[in-house]
Structure formats: C-alpha cells, structure tokens
C-alpha cells in the first residue's frame, strides 16, 4: 500500500533558521537565531510551518517541543529590522506576511499532536503568542513574558488579544496589552500563562517528564481532546484574525509603525508624545512630513508633503 505520508528525514529539509530533530517520539523544533534573540523573519516562519506540518504527519512523533537556541530567548516575535526595511516600505506586503504568520499559529493549533513550549528565555510579542498557541508550557525561573505591540507601533492580535483573557482573565490581559509589563516566571505561573516553572538546569528534565506522561496516552484520543479544547481559541482566532491582517497591513502605511520600528533600529526612545501632539493639532500624526497636499508651481509635481519647502522632483522652492 502506498504511504503518501511516509516519514521524512528531519535533516533532509536543509533548514537555515531553525533546527529540527525527530528522536524518541519527539519532534523538536528550535528557532536558531540566538544572535537576534530568536526573532523570526519571513523565511523563518516558512521553515517553522514546514517542520510543524512534517511532525504533525509523522506517526513516529508523539509530541512536538518548540524552543529557542541559547539561554537568552525563547522567541522575541517578528524581526523588527525586517519590518523597518521591508514592510514599512511596502505595507501591502504585510498582508501576505500576516497570512504566513497566521498559518504558523494555526499549524501549532491543528498539528494533532500535543505541543510543549520549552521557554528557555524571554518570550516577547509573537514569542509569547507562540507559547500561548502551544498546549503546555515549561518556563525557566529566571526569565519573563511580555507583549510589546503598543510600544512599537503594532497590535498584538496574533494570538494575544484573542487568548490572553482566556488564560489570565480580562483585567490582567488588558494590563499586559496596554502597559506591556514584563511578567516574571513566578507571576506567569500564578496567572496561568504557563504550566511549570523550574530552575534552568531542570528545564529539559521537566519537559522530558511531560513528554513521557503524554506518550502513555492514546494518540487519537489525545488528538481529538486537543481539537475539542481548542474551541474557544479557534472561535476567537477566526472571528478576528482576518480583520487584524487587513488592519495591520493598512496601519503599516502610517507614522506609528515607522516611528516605533525606526526607534528600535536606531536604538533611541520612541517619541510617543510627539505623535500625540501632532494629533492634537500641531500637525499630522499619520504622515512623517504631513499630508500630500502641495503642488510645485514650476514643474507641476503633485502630492508633495505639506512640510516640504522644496520640490523633490525639480528642486524649486514651494510656497
């Protein structure tokens, strides 16, 4: 009989941004970008989707473990440098990127296997959303979780706005989303964001304990249990993610993400109050150099930002 889903060699994928191993009934997927605190790029997301789908279809894999390389970061979300260099320059492509991120999150939700987040370091932004998408989470006691959307010019609607209230309740969810505090491991456990908090030296031991317990359960019963318990996550996700994808791609044309991403790249403080003052009457908070309202009287160029003193086409002075 033809097996269209025959197991594949993990090493044969030739991944560049992730490490993938299948051994002892575990599919272990590691974001391998420690120099960038294990943030993910567009290509990283593509590799993650491929690995999770492969582990999902491999009957030799009973549990999937997601983690990050090194000891500083589990995952810190999207690569802000890529956002600044690519998606603030071509906002309509962020719609495509967000579609890819949604597939990544959904691949975790629909893997049919229990997924364990091995939180070996900070889990921030999409990194926290990744661990929220997982079924179980084990966290080192010397690290923290956080959402940062409102601090960097984005919205944490890749799982956090949908699921934090399920995990921690409405008020705590709003605190994380509006204020962006760091949630240390002990508080993450108290709030229900993770299942276990252990000393870093015990992290792999605790993950192995959970894996051993999970493998001593019926796989198809486990798969359908996961499908059933995903109800509220999937309901809130599918009710909002399409709208979020469109809104974020439109929002990337505005000044908020430009200022937030550039401040990160330039390693400076974000000028939050500057944008607020512009919105309150001192200018435009949507455009870097004002609305496209001027016309050059010399060459006829249109759509010149209102704060420009000279025409960018012919160099003539503007009234």
C-alpha positions in Angstrom: 0.0 0.0 0.0 1.3 3.4 -0.9 2.0 5.6 2.1 1.6 9.2 0.9 2.6 10.4 4.4 5.8 8.3 4.9 8.2 9.8 7.5 10.9 12.1 6.1 14.4 12.6 7.4 14.5 15.8 9.6 18.0 16.6 8.4 16.9 16.4 4.7 14.9 19.7 4.8 18.1 21.8 4.9 16.6 24.5 7.2 18.7 27.6 7.7 16.8 29.4 10.5 15.7 26.5 12.6 17.0 23.2 13.9 14.7 20.2 13.5 15.2 16.8 15.1 12.9 13.8 15.4 14.0 11.3 18.1 12.4 9.1 20.7 8.9 10.0 19.6 9.6 13.8 19.9 9.7 16.4 17.2 12.0 19.1 18.5 11.9 22.4 16.7 14.3 25.2 17.7 14.4 28.7 16.4 18.1 29.1 15.7 18.7 32.8 15.6 20.2 33.5 19.0 22.2 36.5 17.7 18.8 38.2 17.1 17.1 36.8 20.3 15.4 34.2 18.2 13.1 36.6 16.5 11.6 35.2 13.3 11.8 36.5 9.7 9.5 35.7 6.8 11.8 32.8 5.8 11.9 31.6 9.5 8.1 31.4 9.5 8.1 29.3 6.3 10.5 26.9 7.8 8.6 26.6 11.1 5.4 25.8 9.2 7.1 23.1 7.1 8.7 21.5 10.2 5.4 21.5 12.3 3.4 20.1 9.4 6.0 17.3 8.9 5.9 16.5 12.6 2.2 16.5 12.5 2.1 13.9 9.8 4.8 11.7 11.2 3.4 8.8 13.3 6.8 8.4 14.8 6.3 11.8 16.5 4.0 11.8 19.5 4.9 15.2 21.0 6.2 18.4 19.5 8.5 20.6 21.5 9.1 24.2 20.4 12.0 26.2 21.8 14.8 28.7 21.1 18.5 28.4 20.7 20.8 29.5 23.6 19.7 30.6 27.0 18.6 34.3 26.5 15.4 34.0 24.4 12.7 31.6 23.5 11.4 33.9 20.8 11.0 37.7 20.6 8.5 37.8 17.8 9.0 39.3 14.4 12.3 40.7 13.2 11.8 44.5 13.7 14.7 45.2 11.4 12.8 43.3 8.6 9.7 45.2 9.5 11.5 48.5 9.2 13.4 47.6 6.0 10.7 45.8 4.2 7.1 46.1 5.4 7.0 49.8 6.3 8.3 50.4 2.8 5.8 48.0 1.2 2.8 47.9 3.6 0.6 45.9 1.2 3.1 43.0 1.6 2.5 42.9 5.3 -0.9 41.4 4.4 1.0 38.5 2.9 3.3 38.3 5.9 0.4 38.3 8.3 -1.2 35.5 6.3 2.0 33.5 6.7 2.1 34.2 10.5 -1.5 33.0 10.8 -0.6 29.8 9.1 2.3 29.3 11.5 0.0 29.8 14.6 -2.7 27.6 13.0 -0.1 24.8 12.3 0.5 24.7 16.0 -3.2 24.6 16.9 -4.0 22.0 14.3 -1.0 19.8 14.5 -2.9 16.9 16.1 -0.1 16.5 18.5 0.4 18.0 21.9 2.9 20.9 21.6 5.1 21.9 24.5 6.7 25.3 24.7 10.1 25.0 26.3 10.6 28.6 27.4 14.4 28.8 27.8 14.5 32.6 27.7 12.4 35.7 27.2 9.1 35.2 25.2 8.1 38.6 23.9 5.5 39.7 21.3 5.0 36.9 18.8 7.1 34.7 21.0 4.6 34.9 23.8 1.8 34.3 21.2 3.7 31.2 20.1 3.8 29.8 23.6 0.1 30.7 24.0 -0.7 28.7 20.9 1.1 25.6 22.4 -0.8 23.2 24.6 1.6 23.2 27.5 4.5 25.4 28.6 7.5 24.9 30.8 9.4 28.0 31.8 12.9 28.7 33.3 12.5 30.6 36.5 14.9 33.4 35.5 13.1 34.8 32.5 9.9 36.6 31.6 7.0 37.0 29.2 5.7 40.2 27.6 3.6 41.8 24.9 5.0 45.0 23.3 2.6 45.9 20.5 1.5 49.3 21.8 5.2 50.2 22.5 6.5 49.5 19.0 3.6 50.7 16.7 1.7 47.4 16.3 -1.1 45.5 17.8 -0.7 42.1 19.5 -3.5 40.4 17.5 -1.6 37.3 16.5 -2.9 35.5 19.5 -2.5 37.8 22.5 -5.6 39.9 22.0 -7.6 36.8 21.3 -6.2 34.4 24.0 -4.8 36.3 27.0 -8.2 36.8 28.6 -8.8 33.1 28.3 -5.5 32.4 30.2 -5.4 35.2 32.7 -8.8 37.0 32.8 -9.9 40.3 31.3 -8.2 42.8 33.6 -4.8 41.1 33.5 -5.0 40.7 29.8 -5.6 44.4 29.4 -2.7 45.2 31.7 -0.4 43.1 29.5 -1.7 44.5 26.3 -2.0 48.2 27.2 1.0 48.6 29.5 3.4 46.0 28.2 4.9 45.0 31.5 7.4 42.1 31.9 5.7 39.2 33.6 8.4 37.2 35.5 8.2 33.4 35.7 6.6 33.2 39.1 3.8 35.6 38.1 3.4 33.8 34.8 2.7 30.6 36.7 0.4 32.3 39.2 -1.6 33.9 36.4 -1.9 30.6 34.4 0.3 31.6 31.5 2.5 28.5 31.9 2.1 25.1 33.4 5.5 24.7 35.1 8.3 26.9 36.3 11.6 25.2 37.1 15.3 26.2 37.6 17.0 26.5 34.3 19.1 23.3 35.0 15.8 21.3 35.4 14.1 22.6 32.2 14.9 19.6 30.0 14.1 17.2 32.8 10.7 18.7 33.3 9.9 18.7 29.6 11.0 15.1 29.4 8.7 14.2 32.3 5.7 15.7 30.5 6.7 14.0 27.2 6.9 10.7 29.0 3.4 11.2 30.5 1.9 12.2 27.2 3.3 9.3 25.3 1.5 6.9 27.8 -1.9 8.2 26.5 -3.8 7.1 23.4 -2.8 9.3 20.4 -6.1 9.6 18.7 -8.0 10.3 21.9 -5.3 12.9 22.6 -5.7 14.5 19.2 -9.4 14.9 19.5 -9.2 16.1 23.0 -6.9 18.9 21.7 -9.4 19.7 18.9 -12.2 20.0 21.5 -10.3 22.1 24.0 -9.2 24.4 21.2 -12.8 25.6 20.7 -12.6 29.0 22.4 -9.1 29.6 21.0 -10.3 28.9 17.5 -13.5 30.7 17.8 -11.8 33.9 18.9 -9.0 33.5 16.5 -11.1 33.1 13.4 -13.5 35.8 14.4 -10.7 38.4 14.5 -7.5 37.3 12.6 -8.8 38.2 9.1 -9.7 41.7 10.3 -6.4 42.0 12.1 -4.5 41.0 9.0 -6.2 43.8 6.9 -5.9 46.4 9.6 -2.2 45.8 10.3 -1.3 46.0 6.6 -3.2 49.3 6.3 -1.7 50.6 9.6 1.8 50.0 8.3 1.4 52.9 5.9 1.2 55.3 8.9 3.6 57.1 11.2 3.2 54.9 14.3 4.9 51.8 13.0 7.5 53.9 11.2 8.4 55.7 14.4 8.3 52.6 16.5 10.4 50.4 14.2 12.9 53.2 13.4 13.4 54.0 17.1 14.2 50.3 17.6 16.7 50.2 14.7 18.3 53.5 15.8 18.4 52.4 19.4 16.6 55.5 20.7 13.5 56.3 22.7 10.2 56.4 20.9 8.7 59.9 20.6 5.2 58.9 21.8 4.3 62.4 22.9 5.4 63.9 19.7 2.8 61.9 17.8 0.2 62.8 20.4 0.9 66.5 20.0 0.7 66.2 16.2 -2.7 64.5 16.5 -3.9 67.2 19.0 -3.3 70.0 16.4 0.3 70.5 15.8 0.4 68.6 12.5 -0.4 65.2 11.1 0.1 62.0 13.2 -0.4 59.8 10.1 2.3 61.2 7.8 6.0 61.7 8.5 6.2 65.0 6.6 2.5 65.9 6.5 -0.3 65.1 4.1 0.4 65.0 0.4 -1.1 68.5 -0.2 1.4 70.7 -2.1 1.8 71.2 -5.9 5.0 72.5 -7.4 4.3 75.7 -9.4 7.4 75.1 -11.6 7.2 71.5 -12.7 3.6 70.7 -11.7 4.6 67.8 -9.4 1.6 66.8 -7.2 1.2 65.1 -3.8 4.2 66.8 -2.2 4.1 66.6 1.6 2.9 69.8 3.2 6.1 70.3 5.4 8.4 70.2 2.3 9.9 73.5 1.4 11.3 72.4 -1.9 10.0 70.2 -4.7 11.6 66.7 -4.6 11.3 66.5 -8.4 12.8 69.7 -9.7 14.2 71.4 -6.5 12.1 74.5 -6.9 11.0 76.4 -3.7 7.4 75.8 -2.6 5.0 78.4 -1.4 
